Amino acid sequence: MQRQTVICGPDPKVRLHSVPGDLRVSGWERDEISARTNGDMLQLTGNERGFDLSCDDDLILFIPLEAELTIESVGGDVDLRGFNGVCQVEQVGGDLSGRNLGSFQAGNVGGNLSLRGAAGDIAATRVGGDVSLRAAQADISLPGVGGDLHLRGASGNLSASVGGDAVLYLEPRPDADVMLTAGGDILLRLSPDADVRLELQGGGSDSIHVNLPGVAFEEQTWSGGITLGEGRAHIHLVAGGEITVTSQVEEWQSAAEFDFDLDVDFPNLPADFSGQIEREVEYATRQARRAQQHAEVAMQRAQQKAREAERRIQAKVNARVGRWGMDWSGAIPRPPRPPAPPLEPVSDEERLTILRMLAEKKITAEEAEKLLAALEE
């Protein structure tokens, strides 16, 4: 493992050249850059205004809140959190998630893209999987989404081309311009008092469905226009399948179930990566199995000792019963026989065994008292 920390200004420019594994970047309120990798190589060089960094394994990176970050290549997954500077990502082999960022630009994301609470513009040239965006108030550009699009709480301009389905909850500002093309179906939810001009084009003669209060729409058509309010915002939707426009929450929720979340918080989880977590889980599992095996062996030994103690008690009881003429029925004792050789002192384990026999109802309370008295004499 390699660690390195350098002093910097409040808004440095940081460039990551190559991260073969996973990457996690978090903003903090320090004028420092701190990096840690599980590998053998970590290079962090530069001055107060610009720094270059590369490594040979997973990387955890902390940067100032106003830092500008450029990421050239990451082989695995990327998790970005809590910094306000411009973030540019050129190539990611796996999934990319971000939360509470400034503006965001991505070139090629091989997996899924999930962003929450980006304050600035969002642009991604190509995403191989699905895209999920929430609370995106600025402009959005997604010209090449291979999977589905889930967009909630967007108010700015939107330009997107989606290979699969699109589920949208838009709150467009008066001058917003939305242009979306989807290979599958489109579901659009608008508030009942939306001020938009809708242009809809579906994939067939009965592919457009409108469920808005006070709006009558002929559904036996493949295209049409609707004006709500003064129509100051513009929304143009083209779908290979069906288009549904609604203000009903229930209809939106039933169709929005495919949404995913890549950046779930685990408050007690350290800032590490999935590979290391899996290794720790495997180690803990092995330790648990060993502990279980030790417990089973200990239980077998305890049971063996209990059986041996019970046999010793029975032998002592038999000896004392023969000496004092006692029997289990409480009959009058027979005349005493010659004294037997001295027996071993009574142990706590033998007393516990008698109590256990009483609890299991193998003997009565009276018999237990007689046994204890006989053992103690």
C-alpha positions as YAML, in Angstrom:
chain: A
units: angstrom
residues:
- id: 1
  name: MET
  ca: [0.00, 0.00, 0.00]
- id: 2
  name: GLN
  ca: [1.22, 3.49, -0.91]
- id: 3
  name: ARG
  ca: [0.14, 6.84, 0.60]
- id: 4
  name: GLN
  ca: [1.05, 10.40, -0.31]
- id: 5
  name: THR
  ca: [-0.19, 13.84, 0.81]
- id: 6
  name: VAL
  ca: [0.81, 17.24, -0.61]
- id: 7
  name: ILE
  ca: [-0.05, 20.85, 0.26]
- id: 8
  name: CYS
  ca: [-1.91, 22.79, -2.45]
- id: 9
  name: GLY
  ca: [-4.02, 25.89, -3.00]
- id: 10
  name: PRO
  ca: [-7.80, 26.05, -2.42]
- id: 11
  name: ASP
  ca: [-8.67, 25.36, -6.09]
- id: 12
  name: PRO
  ca: [-5.91, 23.24, -7.70]
- id: 13
  name: LYS
  ca: [-6.13, 21.46, -11.00]
- id: 14
  name: VAL
  ca: [-5.70, 17.71, -10.57]
- id: 15
  name: ARG
  ca: [-5.17, 15.30, -13.46]
- id: 16
  name: LEU
  ca: [-5.39, 11.52, -13.03]
- id: 17
  name: HIS
  ca: [-3.57, 9.82, -15.90]
- id: 18
  name: SER
  ca: [-4.26, 6.13, -15.29]
- id: 19
  name: VAL
  ca: [-6.09, 4.12, -12.63]
- id: 20
  name: PRO
  ca: [-6.20, 0.42, -13.60]
- id: 21
  name: GLY
  ca: [-8.66, -0.48, -10.83]
- id: 22
  name: ASP
  ca: [-11.48, 1.38, -9.08]
- id: 23
  name: LEU
  ca: [-11.43, 5.06, -8.20]
- id: 24
  name: ARG
  ca: [-13.05, 6.99, -5.37]
- id: 25
  name: VAL
  ca: [-12.73, 10.77, -5.09]
- id: 26
  name: SER
  ca: [-14.11, 12.88, -2.22]
- id: 27
  name: GLY
  ca: [-13.92, 16.59, -1.53]
- id: 28
  name: TRP
  ca: [-12.78, 17.89, 1.86]
- id: 29
  name: GLU
  ca: [-12.19, 21.24, 3.58]
- id: 30
  name: ARG
  ca: [-8.41, 21.09, 3.45]
- id: 31
  name: ASP
  ca: [-5.86, 22.67, 1.13]
- id: 32
  name: GLU
  ca: [-4.31, 19.27, 0.65]
- id: 33
  name: ILE
  ca: [-4.39, 16.40, -1.83]
- id: 34
  name: SER
  ca: [-4.19, 12.96, -0.27]
- id: 35
  name: ALA
  ca: [-3.94, 9.72, -2.25]
- id: 36
  name: ARG
  ca: [-3.86, 6.07, -1.23]
- id: 37
  name: THR
  ca: [-3.54, 2.95, -3.35]
- id: 38
  name: ASN
  ca: [-3.42, -0.76, -2.63]
- id: 39
  name: GLY
  ca: [-0.75, -1.21, -5.27]
- id: 40
  name: ASP
  ca: [3.01, -0.71, -5.35]
- id: 41
  name: MET
  ca: [3.19, 2.47, -7.45]
- id: 42
  name: LEU
  ca: [1.80, 5.92, -6.65]
- id: 43
  name: GLN
  ca: [3.07, 9.08, -8.33]
- id: 44
  name: LEU
  ca: [1.77, 12.49, -7.22]
- id: 45
  name: THR
  ca: [3.75, 15.43, -8.56]
- id: 46
  name: GLY
  ca: [3.17, 19.12, -9.30]
- id: 47
  name: ASN
  ca: [2.94, 22.54, -7.68]
- id: 48
  name: GLU
  ca: [0.29, 24.63, -5.95]
- id: 49
  name: ARG
  ca: [-1.79, 25.11, -9.12]
- id: 50
  name: GLY
  ca: [-1.48, 21.79, -10.95]
- id: 51
  name: PHE
  ca: [-0.87, 18.18, -9.99]
- id: 52
  name: ASP
  ca: [-0.46, 14.93, -11.92]
- id: 53
  name: LEU
  ca: [-1.26, 11.55, -10.43]
- id: 54
  name: SER
  ca: [-1.12, 7.91, -11.53]
- id: 55
  name: CYS
  ca: [-1.06, 4.51, -9.83]
- id: 56
  name: ASP
  ca: [-1.16, 0.78, -10.58]
- id: 57
  name: ASP
  ca: [-4.23, -0.36, -8.59]
- id: 58
  name: ASP
  ca: [-7.37, 0.97, -6.86]
- id: 59
  name: LEU
  ca: [-7.13, 4.59, -5.75]
- id: 60
  name: ILE
  ca: [-8.74, 6.68, -3.00]
- id: 61
  name: LEU
  ca: [-8.28, 10.41, -3.49]
- id: 62
  name: PHE
  ca: [-9.20, 13.44, -1.37]
- id: 63
  name: ILE
  ca: [-9.13, 16.90, -2.96]
- id: 64
  name: PRO
  ca: [-10.17, 20.46, -1.93]
- id: 65
  name: LEU
  ca: [-13.82, 21.36, -2.46]
- id: 66
  name: GLU
  ca: [-13.09, 23.79, -5.31]
- id: 67
  name: ALA
  ca: [-10.56, 21.61, -7.13]
- id: 68
  name: GLU
  ca: [-10.86, 20.95, -10.86]
- id: 69
  name: LEU
  ca: [-10.50, 17.26, -11.66]
- id: 70
  name: THR
  ca: [-9.61, 15.62, -14.97]
- id: 71
  name: ILE
  ca: [-9.66, 11.82, -15.22]
- id: 72
  name: GLU
  ca: [-8.06, 10.33, -18.30]
- id: 73
  name: SER
  ca: [-8.58, 6.57, -17.82]
- id: 74
  name: VAL
  ca: [-10.07, 4.28, -15.16]
- id: 75
  name: GLY
  ca: [-10.28, 0.55, -15.75]
- id: 76
  name: GLY
  ca: [-12.93, -0.20, -13.11]
- id: 77
  name: ASP
  ca: [-15.69, 1.78, -11.40]
- id: 78
  name: VAL
  ca: [-15.66, 5.46, -10.41]
- id: 79
  name: ASP
  ca: [-17.31, 7.11, -7.39]
- id: 80
  name: LEU
  ca: [-17.17, 10.93, -7.15]
- id: 81
  name: ARG
  ca: [-18.51, 12.89, -4.17]
- id: 82
  name: GLY
  ca: [-18.73, 16.35, -2.74]
- id: 83
  name: PHE
  ca: [-16.60, 18.81, -4.71]
- id: 84
  name: ASN
  ca: [-17.69, 21.86, -6.68]
- id: 85
  name: GLY
  ca: [-15.06, 22.30, -9.38]
- id: 86
  name: VAL
  ca: [-15.36, 21.18, -12.98]
- id: 87
  name: CYS
  ca: [-15.07, 17.40, -13.37]
- id: 88
  name: GLN
  ca: [-14.02, 15.90, -16.71]
- id: 89
  name: VAL
  ca: [-13.87, 12.15, -17.26]
- id: 90
  name: GLU
  ca: [-12.51, 10.80, -20.54]
- id: 91
  name: GLN
  ca: [-12.68, 7.00, -20.23]
- id: 92
  name: VAL
  ca: [-14.27, 4.68, -17.64]
- id: 93
  name: GLY
  ca: [-14.43, 0.92, -18.15]
- id: 94
  name: GLY
  ca: [-17.11, 0.23, -15.52]
- id: 95
  name: ASP
  ca: [-19.88, 2.19, -13.79]
- id: 96
  name: LEU
  ca: [-19.67, 5.85, -12.82]
- id: 97
  name: SER
  ca: [-21.58, 7.44, -9.94]
- id: 98
  name: GLY
  ca: [-21.49, 10.98, -8.62]
- id: 99
  name: ARG
  ca: [-23.15, 12.94, -5.85]
- id: 100
  name: ASN
  ca: [-23.16, 16.66, -5.05]
- id: 101
  name: LEU
  ca: [-20.83, 17.75, -7.82]
- id: 102
  name: GLY
  ca: [-20.38, 20.93, -9.84]
- id: 103
  name: SER
  ca: [-20.46, 20.64, -13.63]
- id: 104
  name: PHE
  ca: [-19.76, 17.20, -15.10]
- id: 105
  name: GLN
  ca: [-18.47, 16.08, -18.50]
- id: 106
  name: ALA
  ca: [-17.77, 12.50, -19.59]
- id: 107
  name: GLY
  ca: [-16.50, 10.99, -22.80]
- id: 108
  name: ASN
  ca: [-17.00, 7.22, -22.74]
- id: 109
  name: VAL
  ca: [-18.58, 5.32, -19.83]
- id: 110
  name: GLY
  ca: [-18.65, 1.58, -20.43]
- id: 111
  name: GLY
  ca: [-21.26, 0.75, -17.77]
- id: 112
  name: ASN
  ca: [-24.02, 2.73, -16.06]
- id: 113
  name: LEU
  ca: [-24.01, 6.43, -15.17]
- id: 114
  name: SER
  ca: [-25.71, 7.72, -12.03]
- id: 115
  name: LEU
  ca: [-25.61, 11.36, -10.85]
- id: 116
  name: ARG
  ca: [-27.35, 13.00, -7.91]
- id: 117
  name: GLY
  ca: [-27.41, 16.71, -7.19]
- id: 118
  name: ALA
  ca: [-25.10, 18.12, -9.88]
- id: 119
  name: ALA
  ca: [-25.14, 21.92, -9.66]
- id: 120
  name: GLY
  ca: [-23.78, 22.59, -13.15]
- id: 121
  name: ASP
  ca: [-24.25, 21.28, -16.68]
- id: 122
  name: ILE
  ca: [-24.11, 17.53, -17.36]
- id: 123
  name: ALA
  ca: [-22.76, 16.02, -20.57]
- id: 124
  name: ALA
  ca: [-21.84, 12.45, -21.47]
- id: 125
  name: THR
  ca: [-20.92, 11.56, -25.05]
- id: 126
  name: ARG
  ca: [-21.42, 7.80, -24.79]
- id: 127
  name: VAL
  ca: [-22.82, 5.58, -22.03]
- id: 128
  name: GLY
  ca: [-22.93, 1.85, -22.69]
- id: 129
  name: GLY
  ca: [-25.53, 1.08, -20.00]
- id: 130
  name: ASP
  ca: [-28.33, 2.98, -18.27]
- id: 131
  name: VAL
  ca: [-28.36, 6.61, -17.12]
- id: 132
  name: SER
  ca: [-30.04, 7.83, -13.94]
- id: 133
  name: LEU
  ca: [-30.05, 11.55, -13.09]
- id: 134
  name: ARG
  ca: [-31.74, 13.26, -10.14]
- id: 135
  name: ALA
  ca: [-32.04, 16.91, -9.16]
- id: 136
  name: ALA
  ca: [-30.26, 18.13, -12.29]
- id: 137
  name: GLN
  ca: [-31.16, 21.81, -12.56]
- id: 138
  name: ALA
  ca: [-28.80, 22.87, -15.38]
- id: 139
  name: ASP
  ca: [-28.51, 21.71, -19.00]
- id: 140
  name: ILE
  ca: [-28.13, 18.03, -19.92]
- id: 141
  name: SER
  ca: [-26.59, 16.53, -23.07]
- id: 142
  name: LEU
  ca: [-26.68, 12.74, -23.63]
- id: 143
  name: PRO
  ca: [-26.24, 12.02, -27.35]
- id: 144
  name: GLY
  ca: [-25.46, 8.30, -26.98]
- id: 145
  name: VAL
  ca: [-27.14, 6.26, -24.23]
- id: 146
  name: GLY
  ca: [-27.14, 2.54, -24.99]
- id: 147
  name: GLY
  ca: [-29.66, 1.53, -22.31]
- id: 148
  name: ASP
  ca: [-32.51, 3.28, -20.50]
- id: 149
  name: LEU
  ca: [-32.78, 6.84, -19.19]
- id: 150
  name: HIS
  ca: [-34.29, 7.79, -15.86]
- id: 151
  name: LEU
  ca: [-34.49, 11.54, -15.26]
- id: 152
  name: ARG
  ca: [-36.11, 13.11, -12.22]
- id: 153
  name: GLY
  ca: [-36.40, 16.74, -11.20]
- id: 154
  name: ALA
  ca: [-34.82, 18.32, -14.33]
- id: 155
  name: SER
  ca: [-35.63, 21.92, -15.21]
- id: 156
  name: GLY
  ca: [-33.07, 22.97, -17.84]
- id: 157
  name: ASN
  ca: [-32.44, 22.15, -21.49]
- id: 158
  name: LEU
  ca: [-32.23, 18.49, -22.43]
- id: 159
  name: SER
  ca: [-30.86, 16.83, -25.54]
- id: 160
  name: ALA
  ca: [-30.71, 13.02, -25.46]
- id: 161
  name: SER
  ca: [-30.75, 9.95, -27.67]
- id: 162
  name: VAL
  ca: [-31.60, 6.70, -25.85]
- id: 163
  name: GLY
  ca: [-31.47, 3.17, -27.18]
- id: 164
  name: GLY
  ca: [-33.98, 1.80, -24.68]
- id: 165
  name: ASP
  ca: [-36.84, 3.35, -22.68]
- id: 166
  name: ALA
  ca: [-36.99, 6.81, -21.10]
- id: 167
  name: VAL
  ca: [-38.85, 7.78, -17.93]
- id: 168
  name: LEU
  ca: [-38.89, 11.52, -17.31]
- id: 169
  name: TYR
  ca: [-40.17, 13.76, -14.55]
- id: 170
  name: LEU
  ca: [-39.63, 17.28, -15.87]
- id: 171
  name: GLU
  ca: [-40.19, 20.65, -14.25]
- id: 172
  name: PRO
  ca: [-39.10, 22.80, -17.20]
- id: 173
  name: ARG
  ca: [-38.32, 26.47, -16.73]
- id: 174
  name: PRO
  ca: [-40.14, 28.84, -19.13]
- id: 175
  name: ASP
  ca: [-37.36, 28.96, -21.74]
- id: 176
  name: ALA
  ca: [-36.34, 25.27, -21.56]
- id: 177
  name: ASP
  ca: [-35.92, 23.27, -24.75]
- id: 178
  name: VAL
  ca: [-36.22, 19.46, -24.49]
- id: 179
  name: MET
  ca: [-35.44, 17.12, -27.38]
- id: 180
  name: LEU
  ca: [-35.48, 13.37, -26.68]
- id: 181
  name: THR
  ca: [-35.37, 10.36, -29.00]
- id: 182
  name: ALA
  ca: [-35.82, 6.84, -27.63]
- id: 183
  name: GLY
  ca: [-35.75, 3.47, -29.33]
- id: 184
  name: GLY
  ca: [-38.35, 2.11, -26.89]
- id: 185
  name: ASP
  ca: [-41.13, 3.76, -24.90]
- id: 186
  name: ILE
  ca: [-41.24, 7.19, -23.28]
- id: 187
  name: LEU
  ca: [-43.11, 8.12, -20.12]
- id: 188
  name: LEU
  ca: [-43.28, 11.84, -19.30]
- id: 189
  name: ARG
  ca: [-44.69, 13.17, -16.07]
- id: 190
  name: LEU
  ca: [-45.58, 16.86, -15.85]
- id: 191
  name: SER
  ca: [-47.19, 18.90, -13.11]
- id: 192
  name: PRO
  ca: [-50.87, 19.81, -13.77]
- id: 193
  name: ASP
  ca: [-49.94, 23.51, -14.10]
- id: 194
  name: ALA
  ca: [-47.03, 22.99, -16.53]
- id: 195
  name: ASP
  ca: [-46.41, 25.77, -19.07]
- id: 196
  name: VAL
  ca: [-45.14, 23.84, -22.12]
- id: 197
  name: ARG
  ca: [-45.68, 23.11, -25.77]
- id: 198
  name: LEU
  ca: [-45.58, 19.34, -26.47]
- id: 199
  name: GLU
  ca: [-44.70, 17.76, -29.81]
- id: 200
  name: LEU
  ca: [-45.10, 13.97, -29.72]
- id: 201
  name: GLN
  ca: [-44.24, 11.31, -32.28]
- id: 202
  name: GLY
  ca: [-44.79, 7.64, -31.48]
- id: 203
  name: GLY
  ca: [-44.06, 4.40, -33.27]
- id: 204
  name: GLY
  ca: [-47.58, 3.54, -34.43]
- id: 205
  name: SER
  ca: [-51.11, 4.76, -35.05]
- id: 206
  name: ASP
  ca: [-52.23, 4.35, -31.43]
- id: 207
  name: SER
  ca: [-48.89, 4.86, -29.67]
- id: 208
  name: ILE
  ca: [-49.57, 8.22, -27.95]
- id: 209
  name: HIS
  ca: [-51.47, 8.38, -24.65]
- id: 210
  name: VAL
  ca: [-52.21, 11.61, -22.80]
- id: 211
  name: ASN
  ca: [-53.60, 11.73, -19.27]
- id: 212
  name: LEU
  ca: [-53.64, 15.40, -18.31]
- id: 213
  name: PRO
  ca: [-56.47, 17.29, -16.57]
- id: 214
  name: GLY
  ca: [-58.61, 19.28, -19.00]
- id: 215
  name: VAL
  ca: [-56.82, 17.95, -22.10]
- id: 216
  name: ALA
  ca: [-58.64, 16.01, -24.81]
- id: 217
  name: PHE
  ca: [-56.38, 14.10, -27.19]
- id: 218
  name: GLU
  ca: [-57.20, 11.71, -30.02]
- id: 219
  name: GLU
  ca: [-55.18, 8.60, -29.27]
- id: 220
  name: GLN
  ca: [-55.66, 6.99, -32.68]
- id: 221
  name: THR
  ca: [-52.71, 8.89, -34.08]
- id: 222
  name: TRP
  ca: [-48.96, 8.53, -34.19]
- id: 223
  name: SER
  ca: [-48.13, 12.24, -33.73]
- id: 224
  name: GLY
  ca: [-49.61, 15.40, -32.33]
- id: 225
  name: GLY
  ca: [-49.13, 18.64, -30.46]
- id: 226
  name: ILE
  ca: [-50.46, 19.88, -27.13]
- id: 227
  name: THR
  ca: [-50.16, 23.30, -25.52]
- id: 228
  name: LEU
  ca: [-50.35, 23.66, -21.73]
- id: 229
  name: GLY
  ca: [-50.58, 27.17, -20.29]
- id: 230
  name: GLU
  ca: [-48.84, 29.64, -22.55]
- id: 231
  name: GLY
  ca: [-46.50, 26.99, -23.96]
- id: 232
  name: ARG
  ca: [-43.32, 28.87, -23.05]
- id: 233
  name: ALA
  ca: [-41.19, 25.74, -22.66]
- id: 234
  name: HIS
  ca: [-40.78, 23.32, -25.56]
- id: 235
  name: ILE
  ca: [-40.72, 19.50, -25.30]
- id: 236
  name: HIS
  ca: [-40.23, 17.34, -28.41]
- id: 237
  name: LEU
  ca: [-40.40, 13.56, -27.92]
- id: 238
  name: VAL
  ca: [-39.82, 10.84, -30.54]
- id: 239
  name: ALA
  ca: [-40.24, 7.17, -29.57]
- id: 240
  name: GLY
  ca: [-39.91, 3.90, -31.44]
- id: 241
  name: GLY
  ca: [-42.65, 2.54, -29.16]
- id: 242
  name: GLU
  ca: [-45.32, 4.32, -27.14]
- id: 243
  name: ILE
  ca: [-45.40, 7.78, -25.56]
- id: 244
  name: THR
  ca: [-47.36, 8.41, -22.38]
- id: 245
  name: VAL
  ca: [-47.79, 11.91, -20.92]
- id: 246
  name: THR
  ca: [-49.37, 12.07, -17.48]
- id: 247
  name: SER
  ca: [-49.70, 14.09, -14.30]
- id: 248
  name: GLN
  ca: [-50.62, 11.03, -12.21]
- id: 249
  name: VAL
  ca: [-48.09, 10.07, -9.55]
- id: 250
  name: GLU
  ca: [-49.20, 6.43, -9.44]
- id: 251
  name: GLU
  ca: [-48.71, 5.94, -13.17]
- id: 252
  name: TRP
  ca: [-45.25, 7.48, -12.96]
- id: 253
  name: GLN
  ca: [-44.16, 5.36, -10.01]
- id: 254
  name: SER
  ca: [-45.29, 2.08, -11.58]
- id: 255
  name: ALA
  ca: [-43.25, 2.80, -14.71]
- id: 256
  name: ALA
  ca: [-40.23, 4.22, -12.88]
- id: 257
  name: GLU
  ca: [-39.36, 1.05, -11.00]
- id: 258
  name: PHE
  ca: [-36.38, 0.33, -13.22]
- id: 259
  name: ASP
  ca: [-34.44, 3.22, -11.70]
- id: 260
  name: PHE
  ca: [-31.14, 2.21, -10.11]
- id: 261
  name: ASP
  ca: [-28.81, 3.77, -7.58]
- id: 262
  name: LEU
  ca: [-25.06, 3.20, -7.76]
- id: 263
  name: ASP
  ca: [-24.10, 5.38, -4.81]
- id: 264
  name: VAL
  ca: [-25.99, 4.04, -1.82]
- id: 265
  name: ASP
  ca: [-24.57, 5.30, 1.47]
- id: 266
  name: PHE
  ca: [-23.23, 2.90, 4.11]
- id: 267
  name: PRO
  ca: [-22.48, 5.14, 7.11]
- id: 268
  name: ASN
  ca: [-20.33, 2.56, 8.89]
- id: 269
  name: LEU
  ca: [-18.42, 1.45, 5.81]
- id: 270
  name: PRO
  ca: [-14.86, 2.75, 5.35]
- id: 271
  name: ALA
  ca: [-13.91, 4.56, 2.16]
- id: 272
  name: ASP
  ca: [-12.67, 1.53, 0.29]
- id: 273
  name: PHE
  ca: [-13.52, -0.45, -2.80]
- id: 274
  name: SER
  ca: [-15.57, -3.48, -3.66]
- id: 275
  name: GLY
  ca: [-12.58, -5.74, -4.32]
- id: 276
  name: GLN
  ca: [-11.10, -5.10, -0.90]
- id: 277
  name: ILE
  ca: [-14.54, -5.46, 0.71]
- id: 278
  name: GLU
  ca: [-15.06, -8.82, -0.96]
- id: 279
  name: ARG
  ca: [-11.68, -10.01, 0.30]
- id: 280
  name: GLU
  ca: [-12.56, -8.91, 3.82]
- id: 281
  name: VAL
  ca: [-15.92, -10.67, 3.61]
- id: 282
  name: GLU
  ca: [-14.24, -13.87, 2.45]
- id: 283
  name: TYR
  ca: [-11.72, -13.63, 5.31]
- id: 284
  name: ALA
  ca: [-14.52, -13.04, 7.84]
- id: 285
  name: THR
  ca: [-16.42, -16.01, 6.42]
- id: 286
  name: ARG
  ca: [-13.39, -18.27, 6.82]
- id: 287
  name: GLN
  ca: [-12.91, -17.05, 10.38]
- id: 288
  name: ALA
  ca: [-16.58, -17.72, 11.16]
- id: 289
  name: ARG
  ca: [-16.30, -21.25, 9.78]
- id: 290
  name: ARG
  ca: [-13.21, -21.90, 11.90]
- id: 291
  name: ALA
  ca: [-14.95, -20.53, 14.97]
- id: 292
  name: GLN
  ca: [-17.93, -22.76, 14.27]
- id: 293
  name: GLN
  ca: [-15.67, -25.79, 13.94]
- id: 294
  name: HIS
  ca: [-13.93, -24.91, 17.22]
- id: 295
  name: ALA
  ca: [-17.30, -24.50, 18.91]
- id: 296
  name: GLU
  ca: [-18.46, -27.89, 17.64]
- id: 297
  name: VAL
  ca: [-15.27, -29.54, 18.94]
- id: 298
  name: ALA
  ca: [-15.67, -27.78, 22.29]
- id: 299
  name: MET
  ca: [-19.29, -28.90, 22.49]
- id: 300
  name: GLN
  ca: [-18.32, -32.49, 21.79]
- id: 301
  name: ARG
  ca: [-15.64, -32.33, 24.51]
- id: 302
  name: ALA
  ca: [-18.13, -30.83, 26.97]
- id: 303
  name: GLN
  ca: [-20.66, -33.54, 26.21]
- id: 304
  name: GLN
  ca: [-17.98, -36.20, 26.68]
- id: 305
  name: LYS
  ca: [-16.97, -34.69, 30.03]
- id: 306
  name: ALA
  ca: [-20.62, -34.55, 31.11]
- id: 307
  name: ARG
  ca: [-21.06, -38.23, 30.25]
- id: 308
  name: GLU
  ca: [-17.89, -39.12, 32.15]
- id: 309
  name: ALA
  ca: [-19.04, -37.07, 35.16]
- id: 310
  name: GLU
  ca: [-22.41, -38.76, 35.09]
- id: 311
  name: ARG
  ca: [-20.74, -42.17, 35.05]
- id: 312
  name: ARG
  ca: [-18.55, -41.16, 38.00]
- id: 313
  name: ILE
  ca: [-21.57, -39.93, 39.92]
- id: 314
  name: GLN
  ca: [-23.45, -43.12, 39.21]
- id: 315
  name: ALA
  ca: [-20.46, -45.16, 40.37]
- id: 316
  name: LYS
  ca: [-20.21, -43.15, 43.59]
- id: 317
  name: VAL
  ca: [-23.94, -43.34, 44.15]
- id: 318
  name: ASN
  ca: [-23.92, -47.08, 43.61]
- id: 319
  name: ALA
  ca: [-21.04, -47.39, 46.08]
- id: 320
  name: ARG
  ca: [-22.81, -45.27, 48.69]
- id: 321
  name: VAL
  ca: [-26.16, -46.92, 48.09]
- id: 322
  name: GLY
  ca: [-24.50, -50.26, 48.70]
- id: 323
  name: ARG
  ca: [-22.76, -48.99, 51.83]
- id: 324
  name: TRP
  ca: [-25.79, -47.31, 53.44]
- id: 325
  name: GLY
  ca: [-28.46, -49.59, 52.06]
- id: 326
  name: MET
  ca: [-30.31, -46.72, 50.22]
- id: 327
  name: ASP
  ca: [-32.56, -47.28, 47.23]
- id: 328
  name: TRP
  ca: [-34.45, -44.91, 44.87]
- id: 329
  name: SER
  ca: [-37.85, -45.74, 46.38]
- id: 330
  name: GLY
  ca: [-37.04, -44.31, 49.80]
- id: 331
  name: ALA
  ca: [-37.32, -47.72, 51.52]
- id: 332
  name: ILE
  ca: [-35.90, -48.36, 55.00]
- id: 333
  name: PRO
  ca: [-32.13, -48.79, 54.68]
- id: 334
  name: ARG
  ca: [-30.58, -52.17, 55.14]
- id: 335
  name: PRO
  ca: [-27.96, -52.82, 57.84]
- id: 336
  name: PRO
  ca: [-24.66, -51.21, 56.93]
- id: 337
  name: ARG
  ca: [-21.93, -53.15, 55.28]
- id: 338
  name: PRO
  ca: [-18.24, -52.83, 56.07]
- id: 339
  name: PRO
  ca: [-16.95, -49.37, 55.11]
- id: 340
  name: ALA
  ca: [-15.79, -48.97, 51.54]
- id: 341
  name: PRO
  ca: [-12.48, -47.37, 50.59]
- id: 342
  name: PRO
  ca: [-12.55, -43.52, 50.62]
- id: 343
  name: LEU
  ca: [-13.94, -41.99, 47.41]
- id: 344
  name: GLU
  ca: [-12.82, -38.98, 45.49]
- id: 345
  name: PRO
  ca: [-14.20, -35.63, 46.70]
- id: 346
  name: VAL
  ca: [-17.35, -34.39, 45.02]
- id: 347
  name: SER
  ca: [-16.75, -31.84, 42.26]
- id: 348
  name: ASP
  ca: [-18.91, -28.91, 41.15]
- id: 349
  name: GLU
  ca: [-19.34, -30.62, 37.80]
- id: 350
  name: GLU
  ca: [-20.94, -33.61, 39.52]
- id: 351
  name: ARG
  ca: [-23.33, -31.39, 41.43]
- id: 352
  name: LEU
  ca: [-24.28, -29.59, 38.17]
- id: 353
  name: THR
  ca: [-24.87, -32.97, 36.53]
- id: 354
  name: ILE
  ca: [-27.34, -33.92, 39.28]
- id: 355
  name: LEU
  ca: [-29.15, -30.60, 38.82]
- id: 356
  name: ARG
  ca: [-29.23, -31.16, 35.07]
- id: 357
  name: MET
  ca: [-30.74, -34.65, 35.61]
- id: 358
  name: LEU
  ca: [-33.37, -33.01, 37.82]
- id: 359
  name: ALA
  ca: [-34.12, -30.34, 35.17]
- id: 360
  name: GLU
  ca: [-34.51, -33.03, 32.52]
- id: 361
  name: LYS
  ca: [-36.89, -34.89, 34.90]
- id: 362
  name: LYS
  ca: [-34.73, -38.00, 34.97]
- id: 363
  name: ILE
  ca: [-34.95, -37.93, 38.78]
- id: 364
  name: THR
  ca: [-37.30, -36.31, 41.29]
- id: 365
  name: ALA
  ca: [-36.46, -33.49, 43.68]
- id: 366
  name: GLU
  ca: [-36.41, -35.92, 46.59]
- id: 367
  name: GLU
  ca: [-34.05, -38.23, 44.76]
- id: 368
  name: ALA
  ca: [-31.80, -35.27, 43.86]
- id: 369
  name: GLU
  ca: [-31.61, -34.26, 47.54]
- id: 370
  name: LYS
  ca: [-30.68, -37.80, 48.49]
- id: 371
  name: LEU
  ca: [-28.00, -37.92, 45.79]
- id: 372
  name: LEU
  ca: [-26.48, -34.60, 46.86]
- id: 373
  name: ALA
  ca: [-26.54, -35.63, 50.51]
- id: 374
  name: ALA
  ca: [-24.97, -38.98, 49.70]
- id: 375
  name: LEU
  ca: [-22.23, -37.35, 47.61]
- id: 376
  name: GLU
  ca: [-21.38, -34.79, 50.26]
- id: 377
  name: GLU
  ca: [-21.04, -37.30, 53.11]
...
